[in-house]
Amino acid sequence: MPHYARLGQVPHKRHTQFRRPDGALYSEEVIGAEGFSGISSIAYHLHPPTVIERVEPPIPHAIAYTDLDFLQHRHIKGFEVESSGDWLGSRRYIMGNEDVRLALSEPTEPMDHFYRNAVADEVVYVHDGAGVLESPFGKVPFSQGDYVHIPRTITHRWQFDAGVAQRLLVIESFSEVRFPKRYQNGFGQLLEHSPFCERDLRTPNELVTIDEEGEFEVRIYKNGFYHRLFYRYHPFDYVGWDGYMYPYALSINDFEPITGRIHQPPPVHQTFEARNFVICSFVPRLFDYHPDSIPAPYNHSNIDSDEVLYYAEGDFMSRRGISRGSFTLHPGGIAHGPHPGTVEASIGKARTEELAVMVDTFRPLHLTETAVRNEDAGYIYSWQPEKYDTPLRSNGL
């Protein structure tokens, strides 16, 4: 997590008496990772967070992976993936493994419940749309281009702006999502060479304390089910909290690109890290400035990783036939690189206007049935030079 934050009222010392105006004690809750050794926050509720009125049968939630694991490059036409429903029901999973899952979501209905992912941090890239992430920690407004990070086990609800189409890339991490260690000093502060800093992070604001009694459904994802628990008290009853675990937003537009005289490798684009995968941001930037530089990336073989790119905006200069919302998957074990004509076309260009999210995994990814239904089956052959009879002008992003 980024840094210490505090909102609302908290007592001077942890685990001491903190009383309501009527003399009753507020209910303290420690929310933490790795037992009591990881990051945590301490929250103070109007009511105990443990009072459950009833439990409904859980809803099964299984991901339908295919057995198409033979080695080849793939292009998934993401904007052809149909999606509807509320925040959970609209998720269409594209690929995943034991460490991470990627899904697309186009919510068309409001949430009539609250959600808590008990096993995965969620990093949501807002491709289109705007709204407010609500949680007991406060409100986090979001808009196009934002990454919204919700640590696992935090109860929340997405409120989307009416009349605005929403399109979201959901990255579920089965481990804590952090900033790269090389960007931080020994105290966790982001260093001068980091491509973003604490000022870019938008932490919760406008703490709204709701004192309501009734039946409030919280759907908790764990062990392949959405568990349906109905709590007596509204989950947004914090009067205050402090610590290091909370939701926040970071705009991809606040990522400051690292450039050089010759082509820089993908790690300079890294934004987040987790167990066995990283998330990178490709943003508009100046190209290399060596007089003989080749701005297009070199051919390379991924030995230890599968490389996924989600194309958001602009003109991705090393690719042809890619559209807004496309996924490409370049698995480890087979070389990939620029499409024919793109290397020469890149020479002499001053900058790029591309915007993309990359996920590099260190274990193989598996495609879902949804991905296969929306795949460009000819992508593996798209490096054949005879397929291109005209010089490269634009790839149509």
N, C-alpha and C positions, 0 to 999 in steps of 0.2 A: 504494500500500500504506500501511498505517497508520503504523508506526514501526519503529525498529531493534529487533531481538530476537536472542536468543542462547540456545542450548541445547546441553548437552554440552561436550565438550572442543574447544578451538580453540587454535592457536598464538598467540604474542604478536603476530607480524607476518604479514601475508598473504604467500603464495608463498615461504615459508621452510620449512626442514626441520621436519617433524613426524613423529616416529617412534613405531612401535608398541613394546610392551614387548619384543618379540623383536628389535628393532633395524631392522626393515624400515620403509620410509616408508608413511604413510597416503597415500591417493590423493586429491588435491585436485580439486574441480570447481567452476567458476564457473557459476552458473545466472542468466542475465540477459536483460533485454529491450533492444530498440533497439540492437543491437550491444553496445557496452560503454558506452553513454550513459544507459541507463535504470536502473530498480531492479534489484537483484541480490541473491543470497545466495551465500555460499561454503560448500561442504559438504566434509567429510572422510570418505572411505570406507575400510572395511577392505580393499577390493579395487578394482581399476580398474572404472569403470562402463561400460567399452567392450567387454567380452569377451562376444561373442555366439556361442552354440553352433550355432544353426540358424535359418533363416527359413522360415516356411510361407507359402503363397499368401495374399494379402490378401483381406479380405472386403469386397465393394462395399457402400457405404453412401450411397444417394442419397435425397433428400427428394422425395416426390411432390407437387409443387405443382399446383394447378389453374389453369385459365385464367379463373376467376371473379373478374376484377378490375374489374367494373363497380361503380360508386360506390353503396354503401349501408351503413347501420349493420348490424352483425351481432352475434348472440348465439350463442356456442358452449357447449353444455351439457357442461361438462368432466367432470362426474361420470358421464356416460353413455359416456365414452371407455373402452373395455376395454383393459386392460394387464396383462401378465404377463411373467415371465422374469427374468433377472438385471438388474443396473444398466444395462447397455447395451441388452439385448434388449427391455426393457420400455418404452423411450422411444417415445412417440407424439407426433410433431411436429404442432403446431397451426398455426403461422404463422412467417414469417421473411422476411428480405431479405438484402442484401449485408453488413449490419452485425451482425445479431442473429437468433437463432432461439429459439423458445419451444416447449417440449415438456412433456408430462405423463409421469410414471413411477410405476408401482406395482410395485416389485420383489417378486417372490415366490420367487426362488431366490438362493442365495449366489453371489458371484463366485468363479470358479475361476482367475482370472487378475488381473493388474494393468492399470490403464488410465492412459493419458497422452493428453490432448488437445493436440496440437502446434500447433493453429491458433486456439484459442478459450479465453479465460477462461470459467469456469463459475461462475455464481451460482445456487445451489440453494436455493429456499425450501421448508422442511420444513412442508408443510401438515398431515400426520399422520405420527406415528412417532417413532422415536428410535434412536440407535446411536452409532457411533464412526467418524469418518473417519480412516483409517490412511494415513500417508505416511512416507517416510524422515525427515521433519522432526519426527515425533512424532504423538501422538494428539490429535484434536479431537472431544470428545463433542458430540453435537447432540440436539435435541429439538424438539417442535412449536413453530413460530413462528420458528425460526432461519433466517437467511441463512448459507449456507456458501459461502465464496469460495475456489475453487481456481484459482490462476493457471495459465495455459497452460504446458504441457510438464512439469508436476509429476506424477510417478508416484504413484498413490494407489489405494486400495481402500475401498469402503464396507462396513462391517459393521453390519447392522441387527439390532435387538433381536428375539429370537425371540418369536413369538406376538403381535406388535404389527403392525397393518396400517400399511403405509407408503404415503404419497402425497406426491409431490414435484413442484414446478414447477421446470423446468430452463431457465435463461436462458444461452444460449451467446453470448458476445461475441467478435467477431473483432478486438477491440482490447482494450487493458488497461482493466480496470474500476478506477475510482478514486473517492475521496470528492470531493464538489464543492469546487472551488477556493475558493469564497466562504466555506467553513467553516474554512479553514486560514490560518495566518499564513505569512510568507515562509520559515519554517523547516519547514513542513509540519505543525506542531502544530495540533490542532483547537481552534478558538477558543471563547470563552465562549458565543457565540450559536449554536454548533452544536447540533443536536438530539441528538447523542450525543458521547461522548468516548472516549479511549483506554481508560478503565477498563471500557467496555462490550465491548471486543474480547477474544475468547477465542482466544489464540494456542496453538500446539501445546504439549503437555506430555507427560510420560512418554516420553522418547526411548527406544525399544527397539531396541538394536543386534543385528541378526540375522546371524550368521556361518554361512551355509549354502551348500553347493555342490550344484548339480544343474541342472535346466532350469526356469527361471521365465519364464512367458509374460507379456510386456507387450504389450498391444494399443495401438497408437499411431494416433490418427486424424489423417490428412492427405490432401489431394487426393482426397477422396471415398472413401477406403478406410480400413478398420481393418487396419493392418499388424501382422502377428504375428511378433514377435521373441522368441526364447528365449535368455535370458541365463544365463551360467554361475553367477553369484552372486546371492543374494537382493537385491532392490533396496533393502531397508530395512537397509543396513549402515552408516549414518552413525554415527560416534562423536561428531560435533558439527557445528554450523553456526552461522552468524550472517549478518545482513543484513536486507533489506527485502522479500524475496519468499518467501512461505510461505502455506499455507492458514490460514484463521481462520474463526471464527463470530461473528455479531452477531445478537442477538435483535430481532425487530421490536417486542417488548414493551419494549425499552430505548430505542426512539425516542421522544424527548420532543416532543410536538406544539407547533407554533408557532401561536398563536391571536391574534385581534385583535377590535376593536370591530365591524368589518364583515367580510364573507366574504373569506377569504384565498385567493389563487390557488394552483393546484397546485404551483408550484415550492417552496412552503414544506414540502412533503412529501418533497422529494428526498432520497434516501439515497446513491445511486451515480450516476456518470456514466461514459460511454464515448464512442467515436466515433459520432456521429450518433444517440445515444439516451440516455435517462436511466431510472433506476429510482426509484420513489417508494413511500413507505409511508403508507397511510391507517390511523390507529390511533384508539382511543377518545380523545375529547377534548371539552373544553368548547366549546359553540357561541359565536358572536359575541355581544357584550354591549352593542352599541348598542341603545337602546330601540326603534328601528324596524328593526332588522336582519332580514334574511332569511337564515336559515342554509343553505337549499338553494342549490346553485351556480346561477349565472346561465347562460342560454343562451349558447353561444359557438361560434364557427367556427374550427376549426383550419386555419390557412393553411399552416403549414409542417410539420405533424406528424400522424401517426396515433396515436390514443390507445387503449391496451389496458388494461383493468382485469381483474384476476383476483380474484374475490370469495372471501375466506377464511372470515370469521366475522362474526356480528353482524347488525345491521339497517342496511343501506345506504339512507339515507333518501331519496335522489333517484331510486331505481329501483324498479320493480314487476316481478314475474315473474322475478326473478333468484334463483338458488339457490346454496348453498355449492358452490364449485368451478366456477362459471360464468366464462366470458370474455365481455367485450363489446369490440367493435372499432368505434371511431368514427373513420372516416378523415378526413383533411384534405380540405377542399373542400365540406363539407356541415355545416350547423349541427346541434348536438345540445345537449341540456340535460335538466332534470328532467322526469320523466314527469308527466302530468296529475294534479293533486291534491296532488303532493308539495311544491310551493312553499308553499301555504297550510298544509299539515299540519306543515311545519317551523317555522312562526312560533310563538315562545313556548317552544320546546323548549330545554332547558338543555344537553344534551350528546348525543353519538352514541356508539354502541358498535361501530361498524363496524371491520373489519379487512380490508385489501385491499392487493394489490401492483399498482402501475401501471407500465407500460412505455410511454413516449412515444418514438416514432421520428421521425427527420427525413427518412426515405425511405419510400415506400409499402411496406406489408406485403402478403405474398401468402399466401393460405390453402392448406392442404394438403387432400388428399382426406379424411383423417381428420376435419378440422374440418368440412368440408361435410356429411359423413355424420351429424354430431352437431349440426347447426345448427338453431336455432329460426327457421324461414323467415319467420315473421310479425313478427319483431322490428322491422323497418323501419317497420311500421305501428302500433307500440305507442304512438306519441304521439297517436293519434286519440282525442279526449276521449270520444267516444261508446262506446269500448270499456270504459269504467269506469262501472258503474252504482252502485257503493257507495263511500262515503268510504274514504280510505286508512286502514288500521289497522296492518298489518304486511306487509312483503314476504316474510316467511317464511324469512329467512336463518337 
